[in-house]
């Protein structure tokens, strides 16, 4: 492709937020987002259906594989 869309890297406050995957025990639904370290509130960003979705989330925000926690 000649006209490829530029990869955007979004940012988040690394001092007050941490990346998490919220997984439902009942339905198995997974959502990616950020958890406020002080309050514990999770802000959901995107639905994770496939490993490619998770990889896209990591690329969008510049997150390493070992940085993401899973919350149930």
PDB file of N, CA, C and O in Angstrom:
ATOM      1  N   UNK A   1       0.832  -1.181   0.000  1.00  0.00           N
ATOM      2  CA  UNK A   1       0.000   0.000   0.000  1.00  0.00           C
ATOM      3  C   UNK A   1       0.879   1.247   0.000  1.00  0.00           C
ATOM      4  O   UNK A   1       1.853   1.341   0.747  1.00  0.00           O
ATOM      5  N   UNK A   2       0.523   2.172  -0.829  1.00  0.00           N
ATOM      6  CA  UNK A   2       1.296   3.392  -0.915  1.00  0.00           C
ATOM      7  C   UNK A   2       0.891   4.410   0.141  1.00  0.00           C
ATOM      8  O   UNK A   2       1.731   5.146   0.660  1.00  0.00           O
ATOM      9  N   UNK A   3      -0.374   4.447   0.449  1.00  0.00           N
ATOM     10  CA  UNK A   3      -0.882   5.449   1.379  1.00  0.00           C
ATOM     11  C   UNK A   3      -1.326   4.770   2.660  1.00  0.00           C
ATOM     12  O   UNK A   3      -2.519   4.581   2.896  1.00  0.00           O
ATOM     13  N   UNK A   4      -0.391   4.419   3.454  1.00  0.00           N
ATOM     14  CA  UNK A   4      -0.671   3.723   4.708  1.00  0.00           C
ATOM     15  C   UNK A   4      -0.909   4.745   5.815  1.00  0.00           C
ATOM     16  O   UNK A   4      -0.234   5.772   5.891  1.00  0.00           O
ATOM     17  N   UNK A   5      -1.870   4.446   6.658  1.00  0.00           N
ATOM     18  CA  UNK A   5      -2.177   5.329   7.781  1.00  0.00           C
ATOM     19  C   UNK A   5      -1.031   5.307   8.785  1.00  0.00           C
ATOM     20  O   UNK A   5      -0.485   4.246   9.090  1.00  0.00           O
ATOM     21  N   UNK A   6      -0.673   6.470   9.292  1.00  0.00           N
ATOM     22  CA  UNK A   6       0.408   6.548  10.269  1.00  0.00           C
ATOM     23  C   UNK A   6      -0.029   5.929  11.587  1.00  0.00           C
ATOM     24  O   UNK A   6      -1.178   6.074  12.005  1.00  0.00           O
ATOM     25  N   UNK A   7       0.897   5.241  12.232  1.00  0.00           N
ATOM     26  CA  UNK A   7       0.620   4.655  13.539  1.00  0.00           C
ATOM     27  C   UNK A   7       0.607   5.762  14.584  1.00  0.00           C
ATOM     28  O   UNK A   7       1.586   6.492  14.738  1.00  0.00           O
ATOM     29  N   UNK A   8      -0.476   5.880  15.280  1.00  0.00           N
ATOM     30  CA  UNK A   8      -0.566   6.849  16.360  1.00  0.00           C
ATOM     31  C   UNK A   8      -0.191   6.168  17.660  1.00  0.00           C
ATOM     32  O   UNK A   8      -0.557   5.017  17.897  1.00  0.00           O
ATOM     33  N   UNK A   9       0.535   6.876  18.493  1.00  0.00           N
ATOM     34  CA  UNK A   9       0.805   6.373  19.828  1.00  0.00           C
ATOM     35  C   UNK A   9       0.104   7.305  20.799  1.00  0.00           C
ATOM     36  O   UNK A   9       0.450   8.479  20.926  1.00  0.00           O
ATOM     37  N   UNK A  10      -0.880   6.760  21.473  1.00  0.00           N
ATOM     38  CA  UNK A  10      -1.620   7.528  22.462  1.00  0.00           C
ATOM     39  C   UNK A  10      -0.835   7.511  23.763  1.00  0.00           C
ATOM     40  O   UNK A  10       0.072   6.698  23.938  1.00  0.00           O
ATOM     41  N   UNK A  11      -1.178   8.393  24.659  1.00  0.00           N
ATOM     42  CA  UNK A  11      -0.456   8.426  25.927  1.00  0.00           C
ATOM     43  C   UNK A  11      -1.426   8.293  27.089  1.00  0.00           C
ATOM     44  O   UNK A  11      -2.626   8.536  26.960  1.00  0.00           O
ATOM     45  N   UNK A  12      -0.878   7.905  28.210  1.00  0.00           N
ATOM     46  CA  UNK A  12      -1.620   7.845  29.462  1.00  0.00           C
ATOM     47  C   UNK A  12      -0.675   8.255  30.573  1.00  0.00           C
ATOM     48  O   UNK A  12       0.543   8.230  30.395  1.00  0.00           O
ATOM     49  N   UNK A  13      -1.214   8.624  31.697  1.00  0.00           N
ATOM     50  CA  UNK A  13      -0.393   9.099  32.813  1.00  0.00           C
ATOM     51  C   UNK A  13       0.223   7.896  33.522  1.00  0.00           C
ATOM     52  O   UNK A  13      -0.447   7.224  34.306  1.00  0.00           O
ATOM     53  N   UNK A  14       1.477   7.629  33.250  1.00  0.00           N
ATOM     54  CA  UNK A  14       2.155   6.450  33.802  1.00  0.00           C
ATOM     55  C   UNK A  14       2.373   6.544  35.312  1.00  0.00           C
ATOM     56  O   UNK A  14       2.578   5.523  35.969  1.00  0.00           O
ATOM     57  N   UNK A  15       2.332   7.751  35.866  1.00  0.00           N
ATOM     58  CA  UNK A  15       2.533   7.907  37.301  1.00  0.00           C
ATOM     59  C   UNK A  15       1.277   7.594  38.102  1.00  0.00           C
ATOM     60  O   UNK A  15       1.372   7.139  39.242  1.00  0.00           O
ATOM     61  N   UNK A  16       0.104   7.829  37.525  1.00  0.00           N
ATOM     62  CA  UNK A  16      -1.129   7.625  38.284  1.00  0.00           C
ATOM     63  C   UNK A  16      -2.011   6.521  37.720  1.00  0.00           C
ATOM     64  O   UNK A  16      -3.033   6.196  38.324  1.00  0.00           O
ATOM     65  N   UNK A  17      -1.647   5.927  36.572  1.00  0.00           N
ATOM     66  CA  UNK A  17      -2.450   4.865  35.973  1.00  0.00           C
ATOM     67  C   UNK A  17      -1.574   3.687  35.584  1.00  0.00           C
ATOM     68  O   UNK A  17      -0.383   3.840  35.311  1.00  0.00           O
ATOM     69  N   UNK A  18      -2.191   2.502  35.564  1.00  0.00           N
ATOM     70  CA  UNK A  18      -1.487   1.318  35.079  1.00  0.00           C
ATOM     71  C   UNK A  18      -2.409   0.570  34.111  1.00  0.00           C
ATOM     72  O   UNK A  18      -3.623   0.543  34.312  1.00  0.00           O
ATOM     73  N   UNK A  19      -1.842  -0.035  33.063  1.00  0.00           N
ATOM     74  CA  UNK A  19      -2.658  -0.768  32.094  1.00  0.00           C
ATOM     75  C   UNK A  19      -3.163  -2.078  32.693  1.00  0.00           C
ATOM     76  O   UNK A  19      -2.417  -2.791  33.365  1.00  0.00           O
ATOM     77  N   UNK A  20      -4.438  -2.389  32.443  1.00  0.00           N
ATOM     78  CA  UNK A  20      -5.031  -3.631  32.942  1.00  0.00           C
ATOM     79  C   UNK A  20      -5.936  -4.239  31.881  1.00  0.00           C
ATOM     80  O   UNK A  20      -6.415  -3.556  30.976  1.00  0.00           O
ATOM     81  N   UNK A  21      -6.154  -5.536  32.018  1.00  0.00           N
ATOM     82  CA  UNK A  21      -7.159  -6.257  31.255  1.00  0.00           C
ATOM     83  C   UNK A  21      -8.217  -6.674  32.262  1.00  0.00           C
ATOM     84  O   UNK A  21      -7.916  -7.381  33.223  1.00  0.00           O
ATOM     85  N   UNK A  22      -9.450  -6.244  32.050  1.00  0.00           N
ATOM     86  CA  UNK A  22     -10.549  -6.652  32.925  1.00  0.00           C
ATOM     87  C   UNK A  22     -11.229  -7.841  32.257  1.00  0.00           C
ATOM     88  O   UNK A  22     -11.741  -7.725  31.144  1.00  0.00           O
ATOM     89  N   UNK A  23     -11.232  -8.992  32.943  1.00  0.00           N
ATOM     90  CA  UNK A  23     -11.798 -10.210  32.392  1.00  0.00           C
ATOM     91  C   UNK A  23     -12.988 -10.653  33.246  1.00  0.00           C
ATOM     92  O   UNK A  23     -12.918 -10.664  34.475  1.00  0.00           O
ATOM     93  N   UNK A  24     -14.067 -11.013  32.578  1.00  0.00           N
ATOM     94  CA  UNK A  24     -15.255 -11.498  33.262  1.00  0.00           C
ATOM     95  C   UNK A  24     -15.130 -13.005  33.464  1.00  0.00           C
ATOM     96  O   UNK A  24     -14.845 -13.738  32.517  1.00  0.00           O
ATOM     97  N   UNK A  25     -15.338 -13.458  34.670  1.00  0.00           N
ATOM     98  CA  UNK A  25     -15.270 -14.887  34.961  1.00  0.00           C
ATOM     99  C   UNK A  25     -16.442 -15.613  34.310  1.00  0.00           C
ATOM    100  O   UNK A  25     -16.279 -16.733  33.825  1.00  0.00           O
ATOM    101  N   UNK A  26     -17.608 -14.999  34.291  1.00  0.00           N
ATOM    102  CA  UNK A  26     -18.823 -15.628  33.759  1.00  0.00           C
ATOM    103  C   UNK A  26     -18.828 -15.725  32.235  1.00  0.00           C
ATOM    104  O   UNK A  26     -19.020 -16.807  31.680  1.00  0.00           O
ATOM    105  N   UNK A  27     -18.619 -14.610  31.570  1.00  0.00           N
ATOM    106  CA  UNK A  27     -18.773 -14.579  30.114  1.00  0.00           C
ATOM    107  C   UNK A  27     -17.462 -14.707  29.362  1.00  0.00           C
ATOM    108  O   UNK A  27     -17.464 -15.032  28.174  1.00  0.00           O
ATOM    109  N   UNK A  28     -16.348 -14.458  30.025  1.00  0.00           N
ATOM    110  CA  UNK A  28     -15.062 -14.519  29.361  1.00  0.00           C
ATOM    111  C   UNK A  28     -14.730 -13.257  28.586  1.00  0.00           C
ATOM    112  O   UNK A  28     -13.688 -13.189  27.933  1.00  0.00           O
ATOM    113  N   UNK A  29     -15.601 -12.255  28.649  1.00  0.00           N
ATOM    114  CA  UNK A  29     -15.341 -10.998  27.947  1.00  0.00           C
ATOM    115  C   UNK A  29     -14.139 -10.296  28.559  1.00  0.00           C
ATOM    116  O   UNK A  29     -13.984 -10.252  29.779  1.00  0.00           O
ATOM    117  N   UNK A  30     -13.295  -9.750  27.703  1.00  0.00           N
ATOM    118  CA  UNK A  30     -12.103  -9.040  28.172  1.00  0.00           C
ATOM    119  C   UNK A  30     -12.089  -7.639  27.583  1.00  0.00           C
ATOM    120  O   UNK A  30     -12.364  -7.442  26.399  1.00  0.00           O
ATOM    121  N   UNK A  31     -11.767  -6.671  28.427  1.00  0.00           N
ATOM    122  CA  UNK A  31     -11.626  -5.291  27.986  1.00  0.00           C
ATOM    123  C   UNK A  31     -10.285  -4.762  28.488  1.00  0.00           C
ATOM    124  O   UNK A  31      -9.837  -5.101  29.583  1.00  0.00           O
ATOM    125  N   UNK A  32      -9.664  -3.932  27.674  1.00  0.00           N
ATOM    126  CA  UNK A  32      -8.393  -3.320  28.034  1.00  0.00           C
ATOM    127  C   UNK A  32      -8.652  -1.889  28.464  1.00  0.00           C
ATOM    128  O   UNK A  32      -9.515  -1.203  27.915  1.00  0.00           O
ATOM    129  N   UNK A  33      -7.898  -1.455  29.445  1.00  0.00           N
ATOM    130  CA  UNK A  33      -8.056  -0.089  29.912  1.00  0.00           C
ATOM    131  C   UNK A  33      -6.967   0.280  30.890  1.00  0.00           C
ATOM    132  O   UNK A  33      -5.905  -0.341  30.931  1.00  0.00           O
ATOM    133  N   UNK A  34      -7.251   1.310  31.682  1.00  0.00           N
ATOM    134  CA  UNK A  34      -6.275   1.806  32.639  1.00  0.00           C
ATOM    135  C   UNK A  34      -6.915   1.937  34.011  1.00  0.00           C
ATOM    136  O   UNK A  34      -8.050   2.395  34.137  1.00  0.00           O
ATOM    137  N   UNK A  35      -6.179   1.531  35.037  1.00  0.00           N
ATOM    138  CA  UNK A  35      -6.654   1.593  36.412  1.00  0.00           C
ATOM    139  C   UNK A  35      -5.934   2.713  37.142  1.00  0.00           C
ATOM    140  O   UNK A  35      -4.707   2.814  37.103  1.00  0.00           O
ATOM    141  N   UNK A  36      -6.718   3.552  37.809  1.00  0.00           N
ATOM    142  CA  UNK A  36      -6.142   4.622  38.623  1.00  0.00           C
ATOM    143  C   UNK A  36      -5.504   3.968  39.846  1.00  0.00           C
ATOM    144  O   UNK A  36      -6.164   3.210  40.557  1.00  0.00           O
ATOM    145  N   UNK A  37      -4.258   4.249  40.090  1.00  0.00           N
ATOM    146  CA  UNK A  37      -3.519   3.606  41.181  1.00  0.00           C
ATOM    147  C   UNK A  37      -4.086   3.987  42.540  1.00  0.00           C
ATOM    148  O   UNK A  37      -4.142   3.150  43.441  1.00  0.00           O
ATOM    149  N   UNK A  38      -4.506   5.231  42.698  1.00  0.00           N
ATOM    150  CA  UNK A  38      -5.016   5.687  43.996  1.00  0.00           C
ATOM    151  C   UNK A  38      -6.431   5.206  44.294  1.00  0.00           C
ATOM    152  O   UNK A  38      -6.705   4.744  45.402  1.00  0.00           O
ATOM    153  N   UNK A  39      -7.337   5.308  43.313  1.00  0.00           N
ATOM    154  CA  UNK A  39      -8.739   4.978  43.586  1.00  0.00           C
ATOM    155  C   UNK A  39      -9.117   3.564  43.189  1.00  0.00           C
ATOM    156  O   UNK A  39     -10.081   3.017  43.725  1.00  0.00           O
ATOM    157  N   UNK A  40      -8.387   2.955  42.266  1.00  0.00           N
ATOM    158  CA  UNK A  40      -8.720   1.618  41.791  1.00  0.00           C
ATOM    159  C   UNK A  40      -9.742   1.624  40.670  1.00  0.00           C
ATOM    160  O   UNK A  40     -10.103   0.559  40.168  1.00  0.00           O
ATOM    161  N   UNK A  41     -10.223   2.805  40.259  1.00  0.00           N
ATOM    162  CA  UNK A  41     -11.222   2.900  39.202  1.00  0.00           C
ATOM    163  C   UNK A  41     -10.590   2.542  37.867  1.00  0.00           C
ATOM    164  O   UNK A  41      -9.490   2.996  37.551  1.00  0.00           O
ATOM    165  N   UNK A  42     -11.294   1.717  37.077  1.00  0.00           N
ATOM    166  CA  UNK A  42     -10.801   1.290  35.775  1.00  0.00           C
ATOM    167  C   UNK A  42     -11.552   2.041  34.680  1.00  0.00           C
ATOM    168  O   UNK A  42     -12.782   2.079  34.669  1.00  0.00           O
ATOM    169  N   UNK A  43     -10.799   2.634  33.767  1.00  0.00           N
ATOM    170  CA  UNK A  43     -11.359   3.284  32.590  1.00  0.00           C
ATOM    171  C   UNK A  43     -11.118   2.356  31.407  1.00  0.00           C
ATOM    172  O   UNK A  43      -9.976   2.137  31.005  1.00  0.00           O
ATOM    173  N   UNK A  44     -12.208   1.805  30.845  1.00  0.00           N
ATOM    174  CA  UNK A  44     -12.087   0.861  29.750  1.00  0.00           C
ATOM    175  C   UNK A  44     -11.856   1.599  28.439  1.00  0.00           C
ATOM    176  O   UNK A  44     -12.479   2.627  28.176  1.00  0.00           O
ATOM    177  N   UNK A  45     -10.944   1.060  27.610  1.00  0.00           N
ATOM    178  CA  UNK A  45     -10.585   1.704  26.362  1.00  0.00           C
ATOM    179  C   UNK A  45     -11.077   0.907  25.160  1.00  0.00           C
ATOM    180  O   UNK A  45     -11.641   1.475  24.225  1.00  0.00           O
ATOM    181  N   UNK A  46     -10.865  -0.410  25.182  1.00  0.00           N
ATOM    182  CA  UNK A  46     -11.271  -1.215  24.026  1.00  0.00           C
ATOM    183  C   UNK A  46     -11.556  -2.652  24.414  1.00  0.00           C
ATOM    184  O   UNK A  46     -11.032  -3.158  25.407  1.00  0.00           O
ATOM    185  N   UNK A  47     -12.401  -3.308  23.611  1.00  0.00           N
ATOM    186  CA  UNK A  47     -12.761  -4.699  23.802  1.00  0.00           C
ATOM    187  C   UNK A  47     -11.683  -5.583  23.191  1.00  0.00           C
ATOM    188  O   UNK A  47     -11.206  -5.316  22.088  1.00  0.00           O
ATOM    189  N   UNK A  48     -11.300  -6.633  23.907  1.00  0.00           N
ATOM    190  CA  UNK A  48     -10.269  -7.556  23.434  1.00  0.00           C
ATOM    191  C   UNK A  48     -10.959  -8.871  23.062  1.00  0.00           C
ATOM    192  O   UNK A  48     -11.447  -9.594  23.931  1.00  0.00           O
ATOM    193  N   UNK A  49     -10.994  -9.167  21.767  1.00  0.00           N
ATOM    194  CA  UNK A  49     -11.609 -10.410  21.291  1.00  0.00           C
ATOM    195  C   UNK A  49     -10.567 -11.422  20.837  1.00  0.00           C
ATOM    196  O   UNK A  49     -10.763 -12.629  20.975  1.00  0.00           O
ATOM    197  N   UNK A  50      -9.464 -10.928  20.297  1.00  0.00           N
ATOM    198  CA  UNK A  50      -8.422 -11.804  19.763  1.00  0.00           C
ATOM    199  C   UNK A  50      -7.054 -11.340  20.271  1.00  0.00           C
ATOM    200  O   UNK A  50      -6.927 -10.220  20.766  1.00  0.00           O
ATOM    201  N   UNK A  51      -6.048 -12.178  20.153  1.00  0.00           N
ATOM    202  CA  UNK A  51      -4.695 -11.739  20.515  1.00  0.00           C
ATOM    203  C   UNK A  51      -4.235 -10.531  19.690  1.00  0.00           C
ATOM    204  O   UNK A  51      -3.427  -9.732  20.164  1.00  0.00           O
ATOM    205  N   UNK A  52      -4.737 -10.396  18.479  1.00  0.00           N
ATOM    206  CA  UNK A  52      -4.388  -9.237  17.648  1.00  0.00           C
ATOM    207  C   UNK A  52      -4.924  -7.944  18.257  1.00  0.00           C
ATOM    208  O   UNK A  52      -4.283  -6.897  18.162  1.00  0.00           O
ATOM    209  N   UNK A  53      -6.108  -8.015  18.888  1.00  0.00           N
ATOM    210  CA  UNK A  53      -6.666  -6.836  19.559  1.00  0.00           C
ATOM    211  C   UNK A  53      -5.774  -6.403  20.720  1.00  0.00           C
ATOM    212  O   UNK A  53      -5.539  -5.212  20.921  1.00  0.00           O
ATOM    213  N   UNK A  54      -5.284  -7.368  21.473  1.00  0.00           N
ATOM    214  CA  UNK A  54      -4.396  -7.067  22.593  1.00  0.00           C
ATOM    215  C   UNK A  54      -3.092  -6.448  22.089  1.00  0.00           C
ATOM    216  O   UNK A  54      -2.583  -5.492  22.674  1.00  0.00           O
ATOM    217  N   UNK A  55      -2.565  -6.992  21.013  1.00  0.00           N
ATOM    218  CA  UNK A  55      -1.341  -6.455  20.428  1.00  0.00           C
ATOM    219  C   UNK A  55      -1.566  -5.025  19.937  1.00  0.00           C
ATOM    220  O   UNK A  55      -0.686  -4.178  20.088  1.00  0.00           O
ATOM    221  N   UNK A  56      -2.715  -4.751  19.362  1.00  0.00           N
ATOM    222  CA  UNK A  56      -3.040  -3.392  18.895  1.00  0.00           C
ATOM    223  C   UNK A  56      -3.101  -2.424  20.072  1.00  0.00           C
ATOM    224  O   UNK A  56      -2.597  -1.305  19.979  1.00  0.00           O
ATOM    225  N   UNK A  57      -3.718  -2.846  21.185  1.00  0.00           N
ATOM    226  CA  UNK A  57      -3.777  -2.017  22.392  1.00  0.00           C
ATOM    227  C   UNK A  57      -2.373  -1.697  22.882  1.00  0.00           C
ATOM    228  O   UNK A  57      -2.073  -0.553  23.223  1.00  0.00           O
ATOM    229  N   UNK A  58      -1.515  -2.711  22.917  1.00  0.00           N
ATOM    230  CA  UNK A  58      -0.141  -2.514  23.364  1.00  0.00           C
ATOM    231  C   UNK A  58       0.608  -1.552  22.454  1.00  0.00           C
ATOM    232  O   UNK A  58       1.366  -0.710  22.936  1.00  0.00           O
ATOM    233  N   UNK A  59       0.407  -1.665  21.142  1.00  0.00           N
ATOM    234  CA  UNK A  59       1.086  -0.777  20.204  1.00  0.00           C
ATOM    235  C   UNK A  59       0.560   0.646  20.296  1.00  0.00           C
ATOM    236  O   UNK A  59       1.338   1.598  20.221  1.00  0.00           O
ATOM    237  N   UNK A  60      -0.752   0.806  20.457  1.00  0.00           N
ATOM    238  CA  UNK A  60      -1.348   2.142  20.527  1.00  0.00           C
ATOM    239  C   UNK A  60      -0.805   2.957  21.697  1.00  0.00           C
ATOM    240  O   UNK A  60      -0.613   4.168  21.583  1.00  0.00           O
ATOM    241  N   UNK A  61      -0.558   2.287  22.822  1.00  0.00           N
ATOM    242  CA  UNK A  61      -0.136   2.993  24.027  1.00  0.00           C
ATOM    243  C   UNK A  61       1.319   2.748  24.398  1.00  0.00           C
ATOM    244  O   UNK A  61       1.776   3.247  25.426  1.00  0.00           O
ATOM    245  N   UNK A  62       2.062   1.992  23.590  1.00  0.00           N
ATOM    246  CA  UNK A  62       3.480   1.751  23.866  1.00  0.00           C
ATOM    247  C   UNK A  62       3.702   0.969  25.147  1.00  0.00           C
ATOM    248  O   UNK A  62       4.545   1.332  25.967  1.00  0.00           O
ATOM    249  N   UNK A  63       2.940  -0.112  25.318  1.00  0.00           N
ATOM    250  CA  UNK A  63       2.978  -0.916  26.546  1.00  0.00           C
ATOM    251  C   UNK A  63       3.710  -2.224  26.278  1.00  0.00           C
ATOM    252  O   UNK A  63       3.478  -2.876  25.260  1.00  0.00           O
ATOM    253  N   UNK A  64       4.593  -2.604  27.194  1.00  0.00           N
ATOM    254  CA  UNK A  64       5.274  -3.883  27.093  1.00  0.00           C
ATOM    255  C   UNK A  64       4.375  -5.016  27.566  1.00  0.00           C
ATOM    256  O   UNK A  64       3.407  -4.781  28.290  1.00  0.00           O
ATOM    257  N   UNK A  65       4.687  -6.243  27.160  1.00  0.00           N
ATOM    258  CA  UNK A  65       3.860  -7.402  27.494  1.00  0.00           C
ATOM    259  C   UNK A  65       3.811  -7.664  28.993  1.00  0.00           C
ATOM    260  O   UNK A  65       2.794  -8.136  29.501  1.00  0.00           O
ATOM    261  N   UNK A  66       4.888  -7.366  29.706  1.00  0.00           N
ATOM    262  CA  UNK A  66       4.937  -7.648  31.139  1.00  0.00           C
ATOM    263  C   UNK A  66       4.319  -6.541  31.984  1.00  0.00           C
ATOM    264  O   UNK A  66       4.252  -6.672  33.206  1.00  0.00           O
ATOM    265  N   UNK A  67       3.868  -5.459  31.365  1.00  0.00           N
ATOM    266  CA  UNK A  67       3.300  -4.341  32.111  1.00  0.00           C
ATOM    267  C   UNK A  67       1.798  -4.485  32.378  1.00  0.00           C
ATOM    268  O   UNK A  67       1.263  -3.781  33.234  1.00  0.00           O
ATOM    269  N   UNK A  68       1.117  -5.373  31.672  1.00  0.00           N
ATOM    270  CA  UNK A  68      -0.338  -5.472  31.765  1.00  0.00           C
ATOM    271  C   UNK A  68      -0.749  -6.506  32.800  1.00  0.00           C
ATOM    272  O   UNK A  68      -0.308  -7.655  32.757  1.00  0.00           O
ATOM    273  N   UNK A  69      -1.605  -6.083  33.740  1.00  0.00           N
ATOM    274  CA  UNK A  69      -2.171  -6.979  34.742  1.00  0.00           C
ATOM    275  C   UNK A  69      -3.566  -7.406  34.325  1.00  0.00           C
ATOM    276  O   UNK A  69      -4.220  -6.701  33.557  1.00  0.00           O
ATOM    277  N   UNK A  70      -4.035  -8.542  34.813  1.00  0.00           N
ATOM    278  CA  UNK A  70      -5.392  -8.990  34.546  1.00  0.00           C
ATOM    279  C   UNK A  70      -6.190  -8.903  35.839  1.00  0.00           C
ATOM    280  O   UNK A  70      -5.774  -9.438  36.867  1.00  0.00           O
ATOM    281  N   UNK A  71      -7.325  -8.237  35.789  1.00  0.00           N
ATOM    282  CA  UNK A  71      -8.241  -8.098  36.925  1.00  0.00           C
ATOM    283  C   UNK A  71      -9.487  -8.910  36.648  1.00  0.00           C
ATOM    284  O   UNK A  71     -10.023  -8.858  35.541  1.00  0.00           O
ATOM    285  N   UNK A  72      -9.964  -9.666  37.637  1.00  0.00           N
ATOM    286  CA  UNK A  72     -11.190 -10.456  37.484  1.00  0.00           C
ATOM    287  C   UNK A  72     -12.307  -9.877  38.297  1.00  0.00           C
ATOM    288  O   UNK A  72     -13.416 -10.411  38.290  1.00  0.00           O
TER     289      UNK A  72
END
